Amino acid sequence: MFQSIRSFTVHLDGGDDAVFRRGEPLTGEVVLELARPIRVRSLSVTVRGDATVHWLENRSVGMNIVYNDYSDSDNYFKKRRHLIREDNNEPKVLQAGRHEFPFSFQLPEDTLVTSFEGKHGSIRYAVKVKLHRPWCTVKKIKQEFTVIEPIDINTPALLAPQAGAKEKMARLLYRNIGQVSLTAKIDRKGYTPGEMIPIFAEFYNSTYRSVVPKAFITQTQTFIARGTMKQKKSVVATLNGDTIGAKKRDTWHGRAIKIPPVGPSILQCRIIRVEYNLRVCVHVPGTSKLSLELPLVIGTIPLHPFGSRTSSVSSQYSVNLEWLRMAIPEQPEPPPDYSAIVSDEEAEQHMTPPQAEEDITGVLERPYFAYVQEFRYRPPPVYSEVDPNPQGSAIRRRCMTC
């Protein structure tokens, strides 16, 4: 049978690799190529974003197996536009040839969730087009697109150092063989894909067996439905340390592990979460591992140049400054007046003699800020270990540096 529709496609501006963010425009066009005239009731375009989860769990009940179905969904937005509509209940006739129908949507300003594809769920954004014709089945096409919700790691919470310590009594065949301990620290909590994470760690092996320290970056996908959670954990990066002999110590002075190209953390979805951790562990042969986990947040906006310095300083000096804020008065005492410290005679001795007027016609043609330093101010007082204006004993001494 001869087909009336040769092709029915939808194209988004920016191509298939385009990435969109909240508040941005989403534009494109629907292309319809016809071999002969057709009658159309409506041509509609819908853009929407949804999160869905689904999995099955089974359990045995006697001789039978019972399956429990867990599913849930969350809609972020849904917008629809009609490109063709009936006129007074009369279908519109499209002639043979190529027809292009542009469309435009504005993504919501509210926080969206980054696109995600997992084993038990997904977060998808798509443009769906429906073509309704009399006495014909509805023709549908769909084009998915990617949304990235920015995560800026240049925030105090994500620039804060992460540290921890753990110890464990190793056992072998129901008897203690010694204690294993570890402490670990990283400069900050937030990183972006491709960065190196320097690990500062110390291991102490008091057993009579050799142990092996390791570090992993793990990804945990959590799916939630009907009050039940389903998790999928995977290791995305590995770092192997050197063997630590019996009764020995070892230290990592910034040994680095690289973050592979993984998706950002997803922390604001009701039914899907994607979290990352740095796991430092010590493997003791014949017994369970000693493991320490430090939380990570994988962001999309990399560290600014000033952020690295802030992070390093905060990692070296973790001090609570509340006591300092309490010590500073709400209305500090104003500094003394210049004339109260330097007499007029001393000021005249150090004053620069007036200069003869000169032609500055050509000077003003140069940049203005280059001549700020040529302004003359009264000079500071001459330093002396002896106060030239001693105060009376009844008067409280004033700190000259305040």
C-alpha positions as CSV (number, residue, x, y, z in Angstrom):
1,M,0.0,0.0,0.0
2,F,1.3,3.4,-1.0
3,Q,2.3,5.4,2.2
4,S,1.1,9.0,2.5
5,I,3.8,9.9,5.0
6,R,7.3,9.5,3.8
7,S,9.0,10.8,7.0
8,F,7.9,12.2,10.3
9,T,10.7,13.5,12.5
10,V,11.5,16.0,15.3
11,H,14.8,17.9,15.6
12,L,16.1,19.9,18.5
13,D,18.3,22.9,18.0
14,G,21.8,22.1,19.1
15,G,21.8,18.6,17.9
16,D,21.5,15.3,19.8
17,D,24.4,16.1,22.1
18,A,22.9,19.4,23.3
19,V,22.6,19.8,27.1
20,F,20.0,22.0,28.7
21,R,19.6,23.5,32.1
22,R,16.7,24.9,34.1
23,G,15.2,28.2,32.7
24,E,16.7,27.7,29.3
25,P,14.7,27.8,26.0
26,L,14.1,24.5,24.2
27,T,13.5,25.0,20.5
28,G,13.2,22.7,17.5
29,E,11.0,21.8,14.6
30,V,8.8,18.9,13.5
31,V,9.4,17.9,9.9
32,L,6.6,16.1,7.9
33,E,7.3,14.9,4.4
34,L,4.2,13.8,2.5
35,A,3.8,11.8,-0.7
36,R,0.3,13.0,-1.2
37,P,-2.2,15.3,0.5
38,I,-3.5,14.2,3.9
39,R,-6.2,15.4,6.4
40,V,-5.0,16.3,9.9
41,R,-7.1,16.7,13.0
42,S,-4.2,17.9,15.2
43,L,-0.4,18.0,15.5
44,S,0.7,18.5,19.1
45,V,4.1,18.7,20.8
46,T,4.6,17.8,24.5
47,V,7.7,18.3,26.5
48,R,8.0,16.6,29.9
49,G,10.4,15.4,32.5
50,D,9.8,12.3,34.7
51,A,11.5,10.1,37.2
52,T,10.4,6.4,37.4
53,V,11.5,3.4,39.4
54,H,10.5,-0.2,39.0
55,W,11.7,-3.6,40.2
56,L,10.5,-7.0,41.2
57,E,11.2,-9.0,44.3
58,N,10.2,-12.6,44.9
59,R,9.9,-14.8,48.0
60,S,8.9,-18.4,48.5
61,V,5.6,-19.2,50.2
62,G,5.4,-22.9,50.6
63,M,5.7,-24.4,47.2
64,N,4.9,-21.2,45.4
65,I,6.9,-18.1,44.5
66,V,5.3,-14.7,45.3
67,Y,6.4,-11.6,43.3
68,N,6.2,-8.2,44.8
69,D,6.1,-5.3,42.3
70,Y,7.6,-2.0,43.4
71,S,7.1,1.1,41.2
72,D,6.8,4.8,41.6
73,S,7.1,7.9,39.5
74,D,7.6,11.7,39.9
75,N,6.7,14.3,37.2
76,Y,8.8,17.5,37.1
77,F,6.9,19.4,34.4
78,K,4.7,18.9,31.4
79,K,3.9,21.4,28.7
80,R,2.0,21.0,25.5
81,R,1.6,23.1,22.3
82,H,-0.7,22.5,19.3
83,L,1.0,23.1,15.9
84,I,-2.2,22.2,13.9
85,R,-5.8,22.2,15.1
86,E,-9.1,21.6,13.5
87,D,-11.1,24.6,12.2
88,N,-14.7,24.3,13.3
89,N,-14.4,20.5,13.6
90,E,-13.0,20.3,10.1
91,P,-9.6,18.6,9.5
92,K,-6.9,20.7,7.9
93,V,-5.5,19.5,4.6
94,L,-1.7,19.4,4.1
95,Q,-0.5,19.2,0.5
96,A,2.2,16.8,-0.7
97,G,5.7,17.9,0.0
98,R,7.8,19.0,3.0
99,H,6.3,20.8,5.9
100,E,8.2,22.3,8.9
101,F,6.6,23.3,12.1
102,P,8.9,25.1,14.6
103,F,8.2,25.0,18.3
104,S,9.6,26.6,21.4
105,F,9.3,25.9,25.1
106,Q,10.8,27.4,28.3
107,L,12.2,24.9,30.8
108,P,11.0,25.6,34.3
109,E,13.0,27.9,36.6
110,D,12.5,25.4,39.4
111,T,15.3,23.0,40.3
112,L,15.4,20.1,37.8
113,V,17.1,16.8,38.3
114,T,20.0,15.6,36.2
115,S,19.2,13.0,33.5
116,F,19.9,9.5,34.7
117,E,19.7,5.9,33.5
118,G,19.9,3.1,36.1
119,K,19.2,-0.6,36.5
120,H,15.9,0.0,38.4
121,G,15.0,3.5,37.4
122,S,15.6,6.5,35.2
123,I,15.2,10.3,35.0
124,R,14.3,11.3,31.5
125,Y,13.3,14.4,29.6
126,A,11.7,14.1,26.1
127,V,9.8,15.8,23.4
128,K,6.8,13.8,22.2
129,V,4.9,14.6,19.0
130,K,1.4,13.2,18.1
131,L,-0.2,13.3,14.7
132,H,-4.0,12.7,14.7
133,R,-5.7,11.9,11.4
134,P,-9.3,10.9,10.6
135,W,-9.8,7.1,10.5
136,C,-6.1,6.5,11.2
137,T,-4.1,5.4,14.2
138,V,-2.2,8.1,16.1
139,K,1.3,8.5,14.8
140,K,3.9,9.2,17.6
141,I,7.5,10.1,17.7
142,K,9.8,10.9,20.6
143,Q,13.1,12.7,21.0
144,E,14.9,12.6,24.4
145,F,17.3,15.3,25.5
146,T,19.7,15.7,28.4
147,V,19.3,18.0,31.4
148,I,22.1,18.8,33.8
149,E,21.3,20.4,37.1
150,P,24.5,22.5,38.0
151,I,26.2,21.6,41.3
152,D,28.8,24.2,42.3
153,I,31.5,22.7,44.5
154,N,32.7,26.3,45.4
155,T,30.5,26.3,48.5
156,P,31.5,26.2,52.2
157,A,29.8,22.8,52.7
158,L,31.6,21.2,49.7
159,L,35.0,22.9,50.4
160,A,35.1,21.5,54.0
161,P,37.7,18.9,54.7
162,Q,36.6,15.3,55.4
163,A,38.4,13.1,57.9
164,G,37.8,10.0,60.0
165,A,39.5,7.3,62.0
166,K,38.8,3.6,62.7
167,E,40.4,0.7,64.4
168,K,39.6,-3.0,64.6
169,M,40.7,-6.0,66.5
170,A,41.6,-8.6,63.8
171,R,40.5,-12.2,64.6
172,L,41.6,-15.4,63.1
173,L,40.1,-18.8,64.0
174,Y,38.2,-17.2,67.0
175,R,41.3,-15.6,68.5
176,N,42.7,-12.1,68.4
177,I,45.8,-11.5,66.3
178,G,46.2,-7.8,66.9
179,Q,44.7,-4.5,66.2
180,V,44.6,-2.6,62.9
181,S,43.9,1.1,62.8
182,L,43.7,3.8,60.1
183,T,43.1,7.5,59.8
184,A,42.3,9.3,56.6
185,K,41.6,12.9,55.4
186,I,40.9,14.6,52.1
187,D,41.0,18.4,51.4
188,R,37.3,18.8,50.5
189,K,34.0,17.1,49.9
190,G,33.2,18.4,46.4
191,Y,35.0,17.3,43.2
192,T,34.4,17.2,39.5
193,P,35.1,14.3,37.1
194,G,38.7,14.1,36.0
195,E,40.1,15.6,39.2
196,M,42.6,13.9,41.4
197,I,41.8,13.3,45.1
198,P,44.9,13.5,47.3
199,I,44.5,11.1,50.2
200,F,46.3,11.7,53.5
201,A,46.2,8.5,55.5
202,E,48.1,6.7,58.2
203,F,47.9,2.9,58.8
204,Y,49.1,1.0,61.8
205,N,49.4,-2.8,61.7
206,S,49.9,-4.3,65.2
207,T,49.1,-7.9,64.0
208,Y,51.7,-10.5,63.1
209,R,50.4,-10.7,59.6
210,S,50.9,-8.4,56.6
211,V,48.0,-6.2,55.5
212,V,47.3,-4.3,52.3
213,P,45.7,-0.8,52.3
214,K,43.4,0.2,49.4
215,A,41.2,3.0,48.4
216,F,38.0,3.0,46.2
217,I,35.6,5.5,44.9
218,T,32.1,3.9,45.1
219,Q,28.8,4.9,43.5
220,T,25.6,4.0,45.3
221,Q,22.3,4.2,43.3
222,T,19.3,4.2,45.6
223,F,15.7,3.5,44.3
224,I,12.7,4.2,46.5
225,A,9.2,2.9,46.1
226,R,6.4,2.1,48.5
227,G,8.6,2.8,51.5
228,T,11.2,0.2,50.3
229,M,14.7,0.9,49.0
230,K,16.7,-1.0,46.4
231,Q,20.4,-0.2,46.1
232,K,23.0,-0.9,43.5
233,K,26.7,-0.3,44.5
234,S,29.6,-0.3,42.1
235,V,33.3,0.6,42.3
236,V,34.3,3.3,39.8
237,A,38.0,3.8,40.7
238,T,40.6,1.9,42.6
239,L,43.9,2.7,44.3
240,N,46.2,-0.1,45.7
241,G,48.7,0.6,48.4
242,D,51.9,-1.1,49.4
243,T,51.9,-4.1,51.7
244,I,52.4,-3.2,55.4
245,G,54.4,-5.8,57.3
246,A,53.7,-7.1,60.8
247,K,54.0,-4.4,63.5
248,K,54.7,-1.7,60.9
249,R,53.2,1.7,60.0
250,D,52.6,3.3,56.6
251,T,51.7,6.8,55.6
252,W,50.1,8.2,52.5
253,H,51.3,11.8,51.9
254,G,48.7,12.8,49.3
255,R,48.5,9.6,47.3
256,A,46.1,10.5,44.5
257,I,43.1,8.6,43.0
258,K,41.5,10.0,39.8
259,I,37.8,10.5,39.4
260,P,36.6,8.8,36.1
261,P,34.0,10.4,33.8
262,V,30.9,9.7,35.9
263,G,27.6,11.4,36.3
264,P,27.1,14.1,38.9
265,S,25.6,13.4,42.3
266,I,21.8,13.3,42.4
267,L,20.6,14.4,45.8
268,Q,17.3,16.2,45.2
269,C,15.1,13.5,43.7
270,R,12.4,11.9,45.8
271,I,12.7,8.4,44.4
272,I,16.3,8.2,43.0
273,R,19.6,9.1,44.6
274,V,23.1,8.8,43.3
275,E,25.8,9.2,45.9
276,Y,29.6,8.8,46.0
277,N,32.0,7.8,48.7
278,L,35.8,7.5,49.1
279,R,36.4,4.2,50.9
280,V,39.8,3.6,52.5
281,C,40.2,0.1,53.8
282,V,42.8,-2.3,55.1
283,H,42.6,-5.9,54.0
284,V,43.8,-8.4,56.6
285,P,44.2,-11.9,55.1
286,G,41.9,-14.5,56.7
287,T,39.6,-11.9,58.3
288,S,37.2,-9.1,57.4
289,K,38.3,-5.7,56.2
290,L,38.7,-2.5,58.2
291,S,36.9,0.2,56.2
292,L,36.4,3.9,56.5
293,E,34.1,5.9,54.2
294,L,34.3,9.6,53.5
295,P,31.4,11.2,51.6
296,L,31.9,12.8,48.2
297,V,29.8,15.1,46.1
298,I,30.5,15.0,42.3
299,G,29.6,18.4,40.9
300,T,29.5,20.1,37.5
301,I,31.1,23.5,38.2
302,P,34.9,23.0,38.9
303,L,36.9,24.6,41.7
304,H,37.7,28.3,41.2
305,P,41.4,29.3,41.6
306,F,40.7,31.0,45.0
307,G,38.8,27.9,46.2
308,S,41.9,25.7,46.3
309,R,43.7,28.1,48.7
310,T,40.6,28.3,50.9
311,S,40.4,24.6,51.0
312,S,44.0,24.1,51.9
313,V,43.9,26.6,54.6
314,S,40.7,25.2,56.1
315,S,42.1,21.7,56.0
316,Q,45.2,22.8,58.0
317,Y,43.4,24.9,60.5
318,S,40.0,23.6,61.5
319,V,39.1,26.2,64.1
320,N,35.7,27.2,65.5
321,L,35.7,31.0,65.2
322,E,32.6,31.5,67.4
323,W,34.7,32.5,70.3
324,L,36.3,35.2,68.1
325,R,33.0,36.7,67.1
326,M,31.9,36.9,70.7
327,A,35.1,38.7,71.7
328,I,34.6,41.5,69.1
329,P,32.4,44.3,70.5
330,E,29.4,45.3,68.4
331,Q,30.5,48.9,68.3
332,P,34.3,49.1,68.2
333,E,36.1,52.1,69.5
334,P,37.0,54.5,66.7
335,P,40.7,55.1,66.0
336,P,42.3,58.3,67.3
337,D,42.4,61.4,65.1
338,Y,45.5,62.0,63.1
339,S,46.1,65.4,64.7
340,A,45.8,63.9,68.2
341,I,49.0,61.8,67.5
342,V,51.1,64.1,65.2
343,S,51.4,67.8,66.1
344,D,51.2,70.5,63.4
345,E,55.0,71.2,63.8
346,E,55.9,67.6,63.0
347,A,53.5,67.5,60.1
348,E,55.1,70.6,58.6
349,Q,58.6,69.1,58.9
350,H,57.6,66.2,56.7
351,M,55.3,67.9,54.3
352,T,56.4,67.8,50.6
353,P,57.2,71.3,49.4
354,P,54.7,72.5,46.7
355,Q,55.7,71.8,43.2
356,A,55.7,74.3,40.4
357,E,52.7,74.0,38.1
358,E,53.4,72.1,34.9
359,D,51.6,71.4,31.7
360,I,49.5,68.2,32.1
361,T,47.7,68.4,28.8
362,G,49.5,65.4,27.4
363,V,49.5,63.5,30.7
364,L,45.7,63.4,30.9
365,E,45.6,61.5,27.7
366,R,47.1,58.5,29.5
367,P,45.1,56.0,31.7
368,Y,43.7,57.7,34.8
369,F,44.6,55.0,37.3
370,A,48.3,55.3,36.5
371,Y,48.4,58.7,38.4
372,V,46.6,57.8,41.6
373,Q,49.9,57.3,43.3
374,E,50.9,60.9,42.5
375,F,48.4,62.3,45.0
376,R,50.1,63.7,48.1
377,Y,48.9,62.9,51.6
378,R,50.2,63.9,55.0
379,P,53.0,61.6,56.0
380,P,52.6,59.0,58.8
381,P,54.2,59.9,62.1
382,V,57.9,59.1,62.6
383,Y,58.3,55.8,64.5
384,S,59.9,56.2,67.9
385,E,60.1,53.9,70.9
386,V,59.5,56.9,73.1
387,D,56.1,58.5,73.0
388,P,56.7,62.2,72.2
389,N,53.4,63.1,73.8
390,P,53.3,61.0,77.0
391,Q,49.9,60.7,78.7
392,G,49.2,61.1,82.4
393,S,49.2,58.1,84.7
394,A,45.5,58.5,85.3
395,I,44.7,58.1,81.7
396,R,44.4,54.6,80.3
397,R,46.9,53.8,77.6
398,R,45.5,53.3,74.2
399,C,46.7,50.5,71.9
400,M,48.3,52.3,68.9
401,T,47.5,49.4,66.6
402,C,43.8,49.3,67.2
